[in-house]
Amino acid sequence: MIRIEGLVYTYPGAEAPALRGVDLLVRAGEIVLVTGPTGAGKTTLCKAAGGVLAHEYGGTLEGSVRLGGEAIEDYAGMAAIARVAGIAFDDADAQLIFSTVEEEIRTASPDEERTEEVLEMMGLLHLRDRAPHTLSGGEKQRTVLGTVIAGDPSVLILDEPAAELDPGHAEKVAEILAALKKKGTAVLIVENTPGPFAAVADRVVRLEAGQIVARPAIDPEPVAAHPGTGDTGEPAITIRGLTHAYDGGFALRGIDLLVRAGECVAITGENGSGKTTLIKHLNGLLRPQQGSVEVCGMDTRRHPVPALARKVGLVFQNPDTMLFEETVEKEVLFGARNTGVPDPDGAATAALAAVGLLEKKAVYPRHLSRGERQRLAIACALAMDPAVIVLDEPTTGLAPDEAGPVMDLLQDLGRQGKAVVMVTHDHGLARRYAGRIIRMETGRIVEDMTPGDEELCRRSSSTGAATVSSTA
């Protein structure tokens, strides 16, 4: 059980509270889903419920938090809390510390039978010997979820548990949580949109500006947009026969792809289909093992990453891997100054204004919400004025009313002649905003289509390597 009463919390150095008089009860055998916009305090609420604020953050905490019937401050520390509560925060990378997926699960439950059960439950059997850092974002998230579930805790606290999952795996996680609820587990879930958890939640509450304001109906679908593509020009990305293998097997198998300036292209596919591995080749983070990649006429095998970064802005699936400076403004200025932007200060200001973060330029980035950190990462890329912008799940952590303006901005960049490539699990978002949708399976491009004319434009490859172009 989780019982929160009159909770007011202010981060160290902050002028205003992040939570303001929150009351929340999650009973044994109950799933409570908390929604709300970025910056509403949802992640802070998870940290409060899980004892992180009381035991690790400092700051000012008023009111009471009880976990499993005991006051949170009476626990000896996070190790003691872990025996009661399984906590999965929104940064999967920060929770993966061992050498293999199996080892991650086994540390939570040394029982061999339970480890096998969880590996199968989370669809991780084929990845058991893989190093966590080589996994896709969704595979990492499933590993973390498996780890917190493996110990059979009486309480689960999950911050954006489906943020990096494809729809099929998100549905599976919802089914698992429904089964745990029947066993008496108390589950607190934070999500920007209810998604598959709406069907299994007992209550949905909405958090805004640090306060619980309502128990809302399900958020409506966003208003449809028209896919936008500017006048397409010269090739911006040319990939021929690209193959890449990790220790656990092939991630890419003979990819051929052409993207022209002015195109907005969405890449879809299940977790582990090769999407993130593909885009890491676009700025030299990965080099072709076979085949070739050219970006703006530059062969990625022959140019260093800093040179490629002047042409390609890459926004990772997890924004925390990009953030290291002391303020929001310094984060954006770092890339602009180091890639030779003529007016870095002006570029930083314009980029922050474009993503709605100008008023938070003096804030420490780690004090932003997940969605705000996502927008900051996008601003860092925009400030460098690249010819190609590549985004891995650009709306992760964003509520629907916040995702729309970000996607409108990306469409505008396409109309300005920039090539925009985004990886997304959200098929509806891809149809609304992309001029072209590419679907991947097991390291291959299996479909290339235009929204609204999908049957006519679909290209399926029986050999696994579909050759696609902007004229598809």
Secondary structure, 3 states (H helix, E strand, C coil): CEEEEEEEEECCCCCCCCEEEEEEEECCCCEEEEECCCCCCHHHHHHHHCCHHHHHHCCEEEEEEEECCEEHHHCCCHHHHHCCEEEECCCHHHHCCCCCHHHHHHHHCCCHHHHHHHHHHCCCHHHCCCCHHHCCHHHHHHHHHHHHHHCCCCEEEEECCCCCCCHHHHHHHHHHHHHHHHCCCEEEEECCCCHHHHHCCCEEEEEECCEEEECCCCCCCCCCCCCCCCCCCCEEEEEEEEEEEECCEEEEEEEEEEEECCCEEEEEECCCCCHHHHHHCCCCCCCCCEEEEEECCEECCCCCHHHHHCCEEEECCCHHHCCCCCCHHHHHHHHHHHCCCCCHHHHHHHHHHHCCCHHHCCCCHHHCCHHHHHHHHHHHHHHCCCCEEEEECCCCCCCHHHHHHHHHHHHHHHHCCCEEEEECCCHHHHHHHCCEEEEEECCEEEEEECCCCHHHHCCCCCCCCCCCCCCC
